[in-house]
Amino acid sequence: MRDEQSTYTAKGVQTLGMNPASVASHEKYAAKFHFGFPLVSDPERSAALAYRALKADGHGIVRTVYLVGRDGRVAFAERGAPAVDAILAVLG
């Protein structure tokens, strides 16, 4: 996602990374890898549960990409690391 930021930005997409790590951990990680997007801490895994990205063990997270419209609807959802073109194709 980091390397495709200019493509997302050009399409008006705000990207976020989310996982259960602490805010302090996110700050270090973002600085190390020079992320140009926010990382969100979800320590209780409530967002992961709501977006069905929680593994069956209730602890692990399945990497999942979502594109959520301004209306709050999920326009794209795919496990793994889908291609940028596939993600943005829903924008037309």
N, C-alpha and C positions, 0 to 999 in steps of 0.2 A: 504494500500500500504506500509505503514511504516514497518509492521511486516513481509512482504514478500520480503524485499529488498535483502536478500541474494539469494533468488531464482531468482529474476530478474538479479542480478549482475552475477550469475553463467551462465546465458544464454546470457550475453553481452548486456542486455537491460539497457538503461539509462532512469530512470523515472523522471518525472517532475510533479509538481502540479501547476495548473493555476486557478486563479480566479481574480475578479476585485479589491480585496483588495489592499491597498497600500503596498509598499516595507517595510515600517516600521512595518506595521501590520503583514506581512509575517515573518519578522525577529523574532518578539515576539512569534508568533504562532509556528514557527519551533523550537525555543529554548524550549518552554514549552513542546512540544510533542516529542522532540528529533528526528526530521526528518533527515534521511540520504540522502535526495535528495533535489534538488533546488525547490523553489516555485517561480513562475513567476507571476508578476503583469500584469493584462490586464484591466486597468481602463476604457478604451474606449470600451471594450468588442469586439474589432475587431477580435481577435483570436476566441473568442466564436462564433461570427457571421460566420466567415469563416469555422469553423468546425461544424456548425449547432448545437451548444450546448446552444444557446440563447433561453430562453423561449419566448412564443408568446407575452408576455408583453414588450419584447425588453429590459428588465432589468435583470431579474433573469437568473440564469445559471442552466442547467440540468446537473447533474453529468454524465459524459460520459468518457469512457476509450477508448483511441486510441493507437494502436501500429503502428508506422510509420517506414517504412524501411529506410535504408540508401539511397535508391533511391528517397525518398520523397513520396512514395506511402503509402496510408493508407492500412495496411494489416489486421487490426482488428478494429472494432468500435462497442461499445455496451453501451447503457444507463445503469445507476445504478452502481452496484458493482459486476461485473462478477468474477467468480472464477479464480484464478491465472492459473490453468491448462487450462482453456478455452482460456485465453489470449495467453499463450505461445504455445498452440497447433499449431498455425499457423507457428511457427518456425521449426516445425518438430522434 
